[in-house]
Amino acid sequence: MGTFAFKLPDIGEGVVEGEVVEWMVAVGDVVKEDDPILSVMTDKATVEIPAPCDGTVTKIIGDAGDILPVGVVCIEFEVDGDGNASASEPEPEPAVEEKPEPVAEPEPAPEPAAPSESVSTPVAAAGPAVERAPGTKPLASPAVRQRARAAGVDLYHVAGSGPAGRISHADLDVHLSGGATRASASMPMGSTAKVAKTGTEEIKVIGLRRKIADSMMASYSTIPHFSYFEEVDVTELESLRQHLNATRPEGAPKLTYLPFIMLALVKGLGQRPECNALFDDDAGVVTRHEAIHLGIATQTDRGLYVPVVKHVEAMDVWTAAAEMGRVTQATREGKAGVDELSGSTFTITSLGRMGGLGATPIINKPEVGILGVHNAKDRAVVVDGRVEVRRIMNLSSSWDHRVVDGHDGASLVQLLKSMLEHPATIFM
C-alpha cells in the first residue's frame, strides 16, 4: 500500500487559489476515480474536483472557507501500489484566514433527577449513531440543514450515523418518522404542543455567499449610488405580448416583458452610451461599449448569479427570449460556464411576481448602472380626465454618480418608458 497526495489542480486560466466550499468525502471514505470529492469557489466559478484515483481517504487539508493555493496538497489517499511519494514533499501552508479562538462555554447544568416529561426525545438513526459531546455543533450538509429548518427540527436532537456523527437525509427521515413525543402524547385531543426553542445555528459565510458579500460591499462602499424611479403604462405592450404569444412560431419561447425591455435597452443605451460602460477605479478610465451584454440577475438555490446575454443588439425579440431562457436555466442547474457568467456591460434585476413599489438595486461593479423591474398590475389611473384601468409597471434604477449624471440616468429611464408605452417604437 502507498500514499497518493493530491494537489489542488489548475482550475482555470489565471486562477491561483480557490476557496473550499464543501468536502464531499471524509477521512476513512473509500472513493473511486472521478468520484466528486471537493467543491472549490474561484473568482470565476464554482468547480467540482473529482478523485484522481481509487483509494481510501487518509487526510484532508483545509476546512470550508479556507483558501488553498493551486498546487498545494489538499487530500491524501491510501492506494494500492507505491502511490506518488514525490507529491508528499513539504507544501506551502494553505492561506487559511485567521480565526478567533473559540470562547469556552460553561458546561450545561445537569438535569434534575426528579421525573419529568421530555420536550423532545432524540430518535436513533438507522445505523450506528455517533454521540456528540455537549455543546458540539451537529455536522450536516447545507441541504440537510435547510430541510430541517423547513420542518422545524433542531439538528441538535437528531442522531447522525455518518463520519463524526454527520447527519444525512436518511437520519433526518428517521427522526421525522419517530412519531409524537411523550409530552405531545399527553396533550388533550386536538391540542398542539408549543415548545420554547433555544437552539442557534452558526452559518459560515463561504463560497458564493462570501463572493456576493464581498462584491456588494465593494460596490456599495466605493460607488456613490443615486436611484431613480418611474412608473410605466404597459397596457399596449401587454396586448402585443399576448398577441405574439398566441401566434408565436413553433418552438419559439413564450414571451415575458423582459425580452421587450432588453430590446428597448439596446435602443436606449445606444442614445445614452455613458450608461453602457465599465469604470476602472484604479486606472480612472471609463470604457464605453458598443456591444450590449446584459446581465440577468438570477436567483438559484445556491445564491444569486448574473448570467449574461451577449450581443443583444444583434437579436430580435424571439432570440433574446430564447437566449435569456437558456443562460438562466443553465445557471439554475449549475451548468453555466465562466463565459456565460461574466462580461456584462449592464444588468437587469427583476423582482418578478414579488412586485414591490420600488427598490434601490446595487450596481454590479464595474458597471455604472442597473435596472430593477417590478411586476405589472392593473390600476385605476386618470387618462384624459377620466378614470381607466391600465396595466402599470414600476421601474427602479441605480447609477454610479461618478460617471452618470442624474440627468443622464433619468433620461435613459424616460427613453425606456416611452418605448414600452408605445411598443412599436422598440422595433422601428
C-alpha positions as CSV (number, residue, x, y, z in Angstrom):
1,M,0.0,0.0,0.0
2,G,1.1,3.5,-0.7
3,T,0.1,7.2,-0.3
4,F,-1.3,9.3,-3.1
5,A,-1.0,13.0,-2.2
6,F,-3.3,15.0,-4.5
7,K,-2.6,18.7,-5.2
8,L,-5.2,21.3,-5.9
9,P,-5.1,21.4,-9.7
10,D,-5.0,24.4,-12.1
11,I,-8.8,25.0,-12.4
12,G,-8.9,27.9,-14.8
13,E,-6.8,30.4,-16.7
14,G,-5.3,32.9,-14.3
15,V,-6.7,31.2,-11.2
16,V,-4.0,30.9,-8.5
17,E,-6.2,29.9,-5.5
18,G,-9.6,28.6,-4.6
19,E,-11.9,28.7,-1.6
20,V,-13.0,25.4,-0.1
21,V,-16.8,25.3,-0.3
22,E,-17.6,21.7,0.7
23,W,-15.8,18.5,1.2
24,M,-17.9,15.6,-0.2
25,V,-15.7,13.0,1.5
26,A,-14.4,12.4,5.0
27,V,-11.4,10.5,6.4
28,G,-12.0,6.8,6.1
29,D,-14.2,7.1,3.0
30,V,-13.4,4.7,0.1
31,V,-13.6,6.5,-3.3
32,K,-13.4,5.6,-6.9
33,E,-11.6,7.6,-9.6
34,D,-13.7,10.5,-10.8
35,D,-16.0,10.5,-7.7
36,P,-16.6,14.1,-6.6
37,I,-14.5,14.9,-3.6
38,L,-14.3,18.7,-3.3
39,S,-16.2,21.8,-4.3
40,V,-14.0,24.9,-4.8
41,M,-15.0,28.5,-5.5
42,T,-12.7,30.7,-7.6
43,D,-13.1,34.2,-8.7
44,K,-14.8,32.9,-11.8
45,A,-17.0,30.0,-10.9
46,T,-17.6,27.0,-8.6
47,V,-15.7,23.9,-9.6
48,E,-16.2,20.3,-8.5
49,I,-13.0,18.4,-8.2
50,P,-13.0,14.7,-8.9
51,A,-10.9,12.0,-7.2
52,P,-7.7,11.3,-9.1
53,C,-7.6,7.6,-8.2
54,D,-9.2,4.7,-6.3
55,G,-8.3,4.7,-2.7
56,T,-9.2,5.4,1.0
57,V,-9.1,9.0,2.3
58,T,-6.5,9.3,5.0
59,K,-6.0,13.0,5.3
60,I,-7.9,16.2,4.3
61,I,-6.3,19.6,4.4
62,G,-8.4,22.8,4.6
63,D,-11.9,23.4,6.1
64,A,-14.8,25.0,4.4
65,G,-14.0,28.7,3.9
66,D,-10.2,28.2,3.8
67,I,-8.3,29.5,0.8
68,L,-5.9,26.9,-0.8
69,P,-3.3,27.9,-3.4
70,V,-3.2,25.9,-6.6
71,G,-0.5,23.2,-6.3
72,V,-0.9,22.6,-2.5
73,V,-1.7,19.1,-1.3
74,C,-5.3,19.1,-0.2
75,I,-6.1,15.4,0.3
76,E,-4.2,12.1,0.7
77,F,-5.4,8.6,-0.2
78,E,-4.1,5.2,0.7
79,V,-3.8,3.3,-2.6
80,D,-2.7,0.0,-3.9
81,G,1.0,0.2,-5.1
82,D,3.6,2.8,-4.3
83,G,1.5,5.9,-4.6
84,N,3.3,9.1,-5.5
85,A,5.9,9.7,-2.9
86,S,7.2,12.8,-4.7
87,A,3.9,14.6,-4.1
88,S,4.4,14.2,-0.4
89,E,7.2,16.8,-0.3
90,P,6.6,19.7,2.0
91,E,4.0,22.0,0.6
92,P,3.2,25.7,1.3
93,E,0.7,26.1,4.1
94,P,-2.9,26.9,2.9
95,A,-3.8,30.5,3.1
96,V,-6.2,30.0,6.0
97,E,-7.9,33.1,7.4
98,E,-7.1,34.0,10.9
99,K,-9.9,32.8,13.2
100,P,-10.6,34.0,16.7
101,E,-10.1,31.5,19.4
102,P,-13.5,30.0,20.4
103,V,-14.8,31.1,23.8
104,A,-15.3,28.2,26.0
105,E,-18.9,27.9,27.1
106,P,-19.9,26.7,30.6
107,E,-20.9,23.0,30.8
108,P,-24.7,22.7,30.8
109,A,-26.2,22.2,34.2
110,P,-27.1,18.6,35.0
111,E,-30.7,17.7,34.5
112,P,-32.7,17.4,37.7
113,A,-33.1,13.8,39.0
114,A,-36.8,14.2,39.6
115,P,-39.0,12.6,36.9
116,S,-40.2,15.0,34.2
117,E,-41.6,14.8,30.7
118,S,-39.0,15.4,28.0
119,V,-39.9,18.0,25.4
120,S,-38.1,16.3,22.6
121,T,-36.6,12.8,22.6
122,P,-33.9,12.0,20.0
123,V,-34.7,9.2,17.7
124,A,-32.0,6.8,16.8
125,A,-30.9,6.8,13.2
126,A,-30.9,3.7,11.0
127,G,-27.3,2.7,11.7
128,P,-24.7,3.2,14.4
129,A,-25.4,6.7,15.7
130,V,-22.4,8.8,17.0
131,E,-22.9,10.6,20.2
132,R,-22.0,14.3,20.2
133,A,-20.4,15.9,23.2
134,P,-22.5,18.6,24.9
135,G,-22.3,21.9,23.0
136,T,-20.8,20.3,19.9
137,K,-22.3,21.6,16.6
138,P,-24.1,18.9,14.6
139,L,-22.5,18.1,11.3
140,A,-24.8,18.3,8.2
141,S,-24.8,19.5,4.6
142,P,-26.5,22.8,3.8
143,A,-29.3,20.8,2.1
144,V,-30.0,18.8,5.2
145,R,-29.9,22.0,7.3
146,Q,-32.4,23.8,5.0
147,R,-34.7,20.8,5.1
148,A,-34.5,20.6,8.9
149,R,-35.3,24.3,9.2
150,A,-38.3,23.9,6.9
151,A,-39.5,21.0,9.1
152,G,-38.9,22.9,12.3
153,V,-36.3,20.3,13.5
154,D,-33.4,21.3,15.7
155,L,-30.5,19.2,14.5
156,Y,-29.1,19.0,18.0
157,H,-31.8,16.4,18.6
158,V,-31.1,14.3,15.6
159,A,-28.7,11.4,15.8
160,G,-26.2,11.2,12.9
161,S,-24.9,7.9,11.5
162,G,-22.2,9.4,9.2
163,P,-18.5,10.0,9.9
164,A,-18.0,12.0,13.1
165,G,-21.8,11.9,13.6
166,R,-22.6,13.7,10.4
167,I,-26.4,13.9,9.8
168,S,-27.7,12.6,6.5
169,H,-31.1,12.9,4.8
170,A,-31.8,9.3,5.9
171,D,-31.1,10.3,9.6
172,L,-33.5,13.2,9.3
173,D,-36.1,10.9,7.7
174,V,-35.8,8.5,10.7
175,H,-36.1,11.4,13.1
176,L,-39.2,12.8,11.3
177,S,-40.9,9.4,11.3
178,G,-40.3,8.9,15.0
179,G,-43.9,9.8,16.0
180,A,-45.1,12.0,18.8
181,T,-43.1,12.6,21.9
182,R,-44.4,11.7,25.3
183,A,-45.1,15.3,26.0
184,S,-47.3,15.8,22.9
185,A,-49.0,12.4,23.5
186,S,-50.2,13.7,26.9
187,M,-51.9,16.8,25.3
188,P,-55.7,16.9,25.0
189,M,-57.2,15.7,21.7
190,G,-56.9,18.5,19.1
191,S,-54.2,20.4,21.0
192,T,-50.8,21.3,19.6
193,A,-47.8,21.4,21.8
194,K,-46.0,24.7,21.9
195,V,-42.3,24.4,22.7
196,A,-39.9,27.2,23.6
197,K,-36.9,27.0,21.3
198,T,-33.4,27.9,22.5
199,G,-31.2,26.5,19.7
200,T,-29.0,28.6,17.5
201,E,-27.1,27.8,14.3
202,E,-23.9,29.4,13.1
203,I,-23.7,29.5,9.3
204,K,-20.2,30.2,7.9
205,V,-20.2,32.8,5.1
206,I,-18.3,30.9,2.5
207,G,-18.3,30.2,-1.2
208,L,-20.8,32.1,-3.3
209,R,-22.4,33.8,-0.3
210,R,-18.9,35.3,0.6
211,K,-18.4,36.4,-3.0
212,I,-21.8,38.1,-3.0
213,A,-21.0,39.8,0.3
214,D,-17.6,40.9,-1.0
215,S,-19.0,42.1,-4.3
216,M,-21.8,44.0,-2.7
217,M,-19.5,45.6,-0.1
218,A,-17.0,46.7,-2.8
219,S,-19.8,48.1,-4.9
220,Y,-21.7,50.0,-2.2
221,S,-18.6,51.3,-0.4
222,T,-16.9,52.6,-3.5
223,I,-19.7,53.7,-5.8
224,P,-21.8,56.7,-4.9
225,H,-25.2,55.4,-5.9
226,F,-28.2,57.5,-6.8
227,S,-31.5,55.9,-7.6
228,Y,-34.4,56.9,-9.9
229,F,-37.9,55.5,-10.1
230,E,-40.6,55.7,-12.7
231,E,-44.0,54.0,-13.4
232,V,-44.8,52.8,-16.9
233,D,-48.1,52.1,-18.6
234,V,-47.6,48.8,-20.3
235,T,-51.2,48.2,-21.4
236,E,-50.3,48.3,-25.1
237,L,-47.2,46.2,-24.5
238,E,-49.3,43.6,-22.7
239,S,-51.6,43.5,-25.7
240,L,-48.7,43.0,-28.1
241,R,-47.1,40.4,-25.8
242,Q,-50.3,38.3,-25.7
243,H,-50.8,38.5,-29.5
244,L,-47.2,37.4,-30.2
245,N,-47.5,34.5,-27.7
246,A,-50.8,33.4,-29.3
247,T,-49.2,33.4,-32.8
248,R,-45.7,32.5,-32.0
249,P,-43.8,30.2,-34.3
250,E,-43.5,26.5,-33.4
251,G,-40.7,26.0,-30.9
252,A,-40.4,29.7,-30.1
253,P,-40.3,30.6,-26.3
254,K,-43.2,32.3,-24.6
255,L,-42.5,36.0,-24.2
256,T,-42.4,37.8,-20.9
257,Y,-41.8,41.5,-20.5
258,L,-38.0,41.1,-20.2
259,P,-37.2,40.5,-23.9
260,F,-39.0,43.7,-24.8
261,I,-37.2,45.6,-22.1
262,M,-33.9,44.1,-23.3
263,L,-34.5,45.4,-26.9
264,A,-35.7,48.8,-25.5
265,L,-32.4,49.0,-23.6
266,V,-30.5,48.4,-26.8
267,K,-32.0,51.5,-28.3
268,G,-31.8,53.5,-25.1
269,L,-28.2,52.6,-24.4
270,G,-27.4,53.5,-28.0
271,Q,-28.6,57.0,-27.3
272,R,-27.0,57.2,-23.8
273,P,-23.7,55.4,-24.3
274,E,-22.4,56.7,-21.0
275,C,-24.7,54.3,-19.3
276,N,-23.3,51.2,-21.1
277,A,-19.9,51.4,-19.7
278,L,-17.4,50.0,-17.2
279,F,-15.4,52.1,-14.7
280,D,-11.9,51.1,-13.8
281,D,-11.4,52.8,-10.4
282,D,-7.7,52.1,-10.2
283,A,-6.9,53.5,-13.7
284,G,-9.5,56.2,-13.6
285,V,-10.8,55.1,-17.0
286,V,-14.4,54.7,-18.2
287,T,-14.7,52.2,-21.1
288,R,-17.9,52.7,-23.2
289,H,-19.1,49.6,-25.1
290,E,-20.9,49.5,-28.4
291,A,-21.9,45.9,-27.7
292,I,-24.9,45.4,-25.3
293,H,-24.1,42.5,-23.0
294,L,-27.0,42.3,-20.5
295,G,-26.6,40.6,-17.1
296,I,-29.8,39.0,-15.9
297,A,-29.8,38.7,-12.1
298,T,-30.9,35.1,-11.4
299,Q,-31.8,33.6,-8.0
300,T,-30.8,30.0,-7.6
301,D,-30.8,27.6,-4.6
302,R,-27.0,28.3,-4.3
303,G,-27.4,32.1,-4.3
304,L,-27.6,35.0,-6.7
305,Y,-25.8,34.7,-10.1
306,V,-25.7,37.1,-13.0
307,P,-25.6,35.1,-16.3
308,V,-25.1,37.3,-19.4
309,V,-27.0,37.5,-22.7
310,K,-24.3,38.8,-25.1
311,H,-24.8,41.0,-28.1
312,V,-28.4,41.7,-27.6
313,E,-28.0,44.4,-30.2
314,A,-27.9,41.7,-32.8
315,M,-31.1,39.9,-31.6
316,D,-34.8,40.0,-32.3
317,V,-37.3,39.6,-29.5
318,W,-37.5,35.8,-30.0
319,T,-33.8,35.3,-30.0
320,A,-33.4,37.5,-26.9
321,A,-36.1,35.5,-25.1
322,A,-34.5,32.1,-26.1
323,E,-31.0,33.1,-25.1
324,M,-32.1,34.6,-21.8
325,G,-34.0,31.4,-21.0
326,R,-31.0,29.3,-21.9
327,V,-28.4,31.1,-19.8
328,T,-30.8,31.5,-16.8
329,Q,-31.8,27.8,-16.9
330,A,-28.2,26.7,-17.2
331,T,-27.4,28.9,-14.2
332,R,-30.2,27.4,-12.0
333,E,-29.0,23.9,-12.9
334,G,-25.4,24.8,-12.1
335,K,-24.3,24.2,-15.7
336,A,-23.4,27.7,-16.7
337,G,-19.8,28.2,-17.8
338,V,-17.4,31.0,-16.9
339,D,-18.0,32.8,-20.2
340,E,-21.8,32.8,-19.5
341,L,-21.3,34.3,-16.1
342,S,-19.0,37.2,-17.0
343,G,-18.7,40.1,-19.4
344,S,-21.9,42.1,-18.8
345,T,-22.0,45.8,-19.6
346,F,-25.3,46.5,-17.9
347,T,-27.6,44.5,-15.6
348,I,-31.3,43.9,-15.2
349,T,-32.7,42.6,-11.9
350,S,-36.3,41.5,-11.9
351,L,-38.4,41.0,-8.8
352,G,-41.0,39.2,-10.8
353,R,-44.1,38.2,-9.0
354,M,-42.8,39.6,-5.7
355,G,-43.5,43.0,-7.1
356,G,-43.0,45.9,-4.7
357,L,-43.3,49.6,-5.3
358,G,-39.6,50.3,-5.6
359,A,-36.1,49.2,-4.7
360,T,-32.5,50.5,-4.7
361,P,-30.6,47.9,-6.6
362,I,-26.9,47.7,-6.0
363,I,-24.8,48.2,-9.1
364,N,-22.9,45.2,-10.5
365,K,-19.4,46.6,-10.3
366,P,-17.6,47.7,-12.6
367,E,-20.8,48.6,-14.5
368,V,-22.2,52.0,-13.9
369,G,-26.0,51.3,-13.9
370,I,-28.6,48.7,-13.1
371,L,-32.3,48.5,-13.9
372,G,-34.9,46.9,-11.5
373,V,-38.1,45.7,-13.0
374,H,-41.2,45.2,-10.8
375,N,-44.4,43.3,-11.7
376,A,-47.2,44.8,-13.7
377,K,-50.6,45.3,-12.1
378,D,-53.9,46.6,-13.2
379,R,-54.5,50.0,-11.6
380,A,-57.1,52.8,-11.8
381,V,-55.4,55.8,-13.4
382,V,-56.6,59.1,-14.9
383,V,-56.3,59.3,-18.7
384,D,-57.5,62.4,-20.5
385,G,-59.6,63.4,-17.5
386,R,-61.3,60.1,-17.0
387,V,-60.5,57.1,-14.8
388,E,-59.4,54.0,-16.6
389,V,-58.0,50.6,-15.6
390,R,-54.5,50.4,-17.1
391,R,-51.6,48.0,-16.6
392,I,-48.8,49.7,-14.7
393,M,-45.2,48.5,-14.1
394,N,-42.7,50.2,-11.8
395,L,-39.0,50.6,-12.7
396,S,-36.2,51.2,-10.3
397,S,-32.7,52.2,-11.3
398,S,-29.4,52.9,-9.7
399,W,-26.4,54.8,-11.2
400,D,-22.8,55.5,-10.5
401,H,-22.8,59.2,-9.9
402,R,-19.1,59.5,-10.6
403,V,-19.8,58.6,-14.2
404,V,-23.5,59.0,-14.8
405,D,-25.1,62.4,-14.0
406,G,-28.7,62.5,-12.7
407,H,-30.0,63.8,-16.0
408,D,-28.3,61.0,-17.9
409,G,-29.7,58.2,-15.8
410,A,-33.2,59.8,-15.7
411,S,-33.1,60.3,-19.5
412,L,-32.4,56.6,-20.1
413,V,-35.3,55.6,-17.9
414,Q,-37.6,58.1,-19.7
415,L,-36.5,56.6,-23.1
416,L,-37.4,53.2,-21.8
417,K,-40.8,54.5,-20.6
418,S,-41.6,56.0,-24.0
419,M,-40.7,52.8,-25.9
420,L,-42.5,50.5,-23.5
421,E,-45.7,52.6,-23.6
422,H,-45.5,52.7,-27.4
423,P,-44.0,49.3,-28.1
424,A,-44.0,49.7,-31.9
425,T,-41.1,52.2,-31.4
426,I,-39.0,49.4,-30.0
427,F,-38.8,47.8,-33.4
428,M,-38.5,50.9,-35.6
